[in-house]
């Protein structure tokens, strides 16, 4: 697990809310502080769908399915006081890591508007993580994921740096 800082918060948020930065990623959860605290769970509610549409649905919604709704919550209002979002990539998308124990490669996006002393100081942190199906002593998938994240964002024109 590693933490990375985003230097250009505005460009990152634009890519998140309006662009294709996380197009093929699974949306896992969102907690956000607006006038009220909002929590969204990314687990697909299959009982909401007609029987004919339930087959071949993934357990979690993809970001592009909910992106506009999240953007609507944020757009036009004040900057959220905080935001914690979890996105995930299924293991089959990580071709260079073979591990039966990995359920998903996750990225936690944490936006804070004040520092630990209560002073205004916007900060956006990305925290890597690997969700395992079973316990594993093999840390290779984590190390590879930790190295892939900076590569991914650099390719997208959003260089990141490791947090202190």
KALINVEN-V392638 format. One line per field, one symbol per residue. psi: psi as a letter, one per 40 degrees, with the letter a starting at -180 (. if undefined). Layout:
psi: ???
This chain:
psi: hihiihdgddddddddddafdfdeihhdihhhhbdihhhhhehhgdediiddedifhidiiidededdddddddheaihidihhihiihideegdehhheehdihihhhhhieiaeeeihghhhhhhiihhidihheheddddddddddddddddeegiiihi.
